[in-house]
Amino acid sequence: MVKIFIIALCISLSFGVDNANSTQTAIQTNQIGLLQSRILNIIGENSFNRNRIFINKLFANEESFYQNGALDMYKVVFTLQTNGLLKLKFSQPQEFNVVFVSQTSPIFLLRSINKSLSYMGYSYWTTNEAIYQDDISKIKISLVTEHIIDPISLLNELSKNGFICMNIIRNSNSEWEYNLALPNSKIPDSTFISKGNSINITEIIGEYWLEVGSYNGRLEIYTLNSRSFNPRIIFFDKNLNILKVQTLSRRNNVNISIIENTKFIQIKDSVSSSNLKSGINIRFR
């Protein structure tokens, strides 16, 4: 009876080990399949088949292309591009579409896209589609160009706004789609201030963006040249939704409470930006 129990237990343990090994193999197979399918989608079937041996060598260590269980698309595309496998040039100028999808407001996503493309040297493009549904924004832009927008340069610029690339999909030869996460929104030209600190800022355009570390407290604002100005202060949440706009009469300092859920604050002069070009002092009490 004891022997029968021991044999049964051994069979059970063996089956469990086999099951675990099968599961692990299945996971590894799925990961390899996902990586290969993403590469195939981005570079196209002809290039994939023609360069399969080289691709297998580049991506031999599949695990290194995963981060926290998710495929690191930035690293995948960077590897393809730096090894000459990603062709970005068209045979002639044509219309190229880019779709951006992220869980944020259309305002923040569109602002980030516009800023990123401007920094990359693009001066003209059109927004063909802007959809906001179930907290997800989808924006589609188009431009006439000889090149596909450089994905690495684009992702580097978008990262300055806090975006992380979750997936890149080549919908067609003339349309790419970027799925983006936004764990921590940022405005590249903003200045961070935490409670208890004081900072001096000078912007030649006379307009100031702040990122506050807390919305509990008050801001004191002074002009560095002691000149009076016409304060217009706008409070935004993390997705650049306006929480409150406060326009005050002419004065040389402001003492104002921060609105709940505020992450960004814009400070400007409602009459003339020249009143603030010499700089401001901000104290977060």
N, C-alpha and C positions, 0 to 999 in steps of 0.2 A: 504493500500500500504506500509506504514511504517512497519506494523507488518510483512508482507511478507518478506520485506528486512531484518528485524532483525532475523527472523527464518532462512532465507537463510544464513545469516552471521554466526549464531550459528552453523548450520550444517557444513558450510565450516571450521570454526575454529575447531570443533570437529573432522572433517575428517583429518585436518592438524595435530592435536595432536596425533590421532590414527596412522597416517602415520609416525610421528616422533618416536612414541613408537615402531612401527613395525620395523623401520630402526634401532633403538638402539638395539632392541632384536636380529635382524638379525646380527648386528655387534658382539654382545656378543656371539651369537651362533657360528659365524664363528671363533671367537677367541678361544672359548672352543674347537671347532672342530680341529683347527690347533694345539693347545697344546696337545690334546689327540692323534692326529695322529703322532706327533713328538715322543711322549713317546712310542707309539705302535711300531713305526719304530725302535727305538733305542734298546728297551729291548725285542722285539719279541712278537708275538701274545700270545703264551702260558703263558709267564711270566705276560703279561699285564692282561689277563683274570683271572689268578690265584691270582693276587694282586690288583684287581680293586678297592676294598673297601679302601685299604691302600693308593693307588695312589690318589683316589678321596679326601682322607683326607689331604694328603701332598700338593695337588695342589688345595685345596678348594678356595683359594684366587687367581683366575686366573690372575687378573689384576697385581698382584705383579710380575708376570713372563714376563711382557711386559715392554719395555723401549722405549720411543719415538715412540710408535705405533708398534714396532717390537718385536717379541718373543726373549727373552734373553736366547739363547741356552746354554750359559755358566751356568747360574743359574739353568736351567732345568736339565742339565747333572750332575751338582754338587749335586743337591737335590737327584737325583736318586742314584748316587754313594755313598753318605754319608749315605743313608738309606738302603744300601744293595740290591738295585734293579738292579744294573748294574754289570753283571758278565763279568769279563775281562779275565778269565783263560780258556784256551782250555784243552780238555781232554788229548791231546798230542801235541808235537811241530808240527807246520804246517806253511805253507806260509801265510803271512798276508799282505794285500795291503792297502796303504793309498793314497788317492787322495787329492791334495790341489789345490784349484781354487781361484785366486785373480786377481784384476786389478792392476797389476804391471809387472815389467820385470821378465822373467824367472831367470835371474841372481840373483836378490834380493830375490825372493821367494825360490830358491834352496839354496842360502847361509843361509837364515833364517832357513830353514828346517834342513840343515846339522848341524848348530850351536845348534839348539834346541835339536835334537836327541843326539848329542854328550854330551851336558850338562846333559841329562837324563841318560847317561850311555850306550847308544847304540854305538857300534863300527863298525858294519857291516850291510849294506843294499845296495840295488841296485836301480838305477833310471830306471824304465821301459818305461816311457813316459814323454816327455816334449813338450808341444804344446803352441804356442803363436799366438793368432788370435784375431783381433779386440780389441787390448789392454788388453786381458785377458790371463793370464798364467795358464796352467794346468799341474801339475807335479804329476806323479804316482810313488811311491816307493814300494818296497816289501822287506820283511825280513822273515826269519824263526824264529819263537818264540813260547813260551808257553803261552804268554799273549797278548791280545790286548793292543796296546800302550795306556797308561793311558791318557784319553782325557783331564782331568783337568791339569795334569802336562804339557802336550803338549801345551795346550792353554796358560798356564802361561808363558812358555818359548817363544812362538810365540809373546805374548804381549810385550815382551822386545824389539821386532823388530818393534812394532807399530801395529801389526795385531789385529783385533777384529773379533770374531766369529759371523757370520751371520746365519749359519746353519750347522748342522751335519746330514749326511745321512748315514744310514747303508745300503749300496748297497747289501750286502750279509753278511753271517756269517764271511767271510774272507776278507771283504773290507769295509772300512769306508771312507767317503768323507767329507772334511772340506771346506766350502765356507767362505772366509775371506775378510774383508774390510781392507783397509790400509789408514786411514785418515792422518796419520803422520808417515812416515817411520823413523826408528831409527836403529843405529848400537850399540849394547850393550857395546862394548868395545871402543866406540869413546868418545872423550872429547869435550864438547860444549864450544865454545868461541864466544862472541858477540863483535861487533865493539867497539873499545876504550879500550879493556881489554888486559891484559898480563898474561900468565900462564906458569908454569913450569910443564913438564910431564916427567916421567921416566918409560919406558917400558923395561923389561929385554930382550925382543926379539928384541929390536932395531927397531921396526916398529910402526908407530903412525897413528891413525885415528882421524880426527877432524870433528865435525859438526859445520858449520858456521851459524850464525844467519842472515847473509846478504851476498850477493855476490858483494856488492859495497865496494871496499876497497883493501888494500894490506896486505900481511902477511910478517912479518919479523921473520926469524927463525935463532936461534943461538944454538950452542951446549953448554951445561952447563959446560963442561970441557975445552972449547975454542979449542977443537980439530977440525981439518978440516974433511970434509966428502964429499961424492959424491952424491949430492941431486938428488933424483928421486921423483917428485911430480905429483900425479895423481888426477885430478879433476873429480868428479862424480856428476850426478844429483840425484834427490830424489829416483830414481829407480835403482841406481848403474850403470847407463849407463855411459861409459867413455866419458867425454867432451874433455879432453886434457891430454896428458902425456908430462911432461917437465923434461928432463934430463940435468943437468948442470955439468960443470967441477968442480974439487975439490976445496973446499973453506970452510971457517968456519962460514959463515952466508949467508942467502938468503933473498932477497927482491923481492917479486913477486906479481903481480896483480891477484885477484881472477876472474876466468872466469864466465861469465853470466850463471845463472841457477845452479850454484854450490850449493850443500848441504853438500857433504862429500868430504874430502881431505885425501889422504894417503901420508904420508911422510916416505921415507925410503932411505937407502944408496944403490946405484946401484952396488957397489962392495962388501962391507962387512957390515953386520948388526951390528958388534961389534963397529963400529964407532959411533953409536947412542945409545948404551946401557946405557950410563951415563946420558942420558936425554937431553931434548931440552927446550929452552925458545921460546915462540911464542907470538908475539905482532900483534894485529889486528888493523891496522891504518885506 
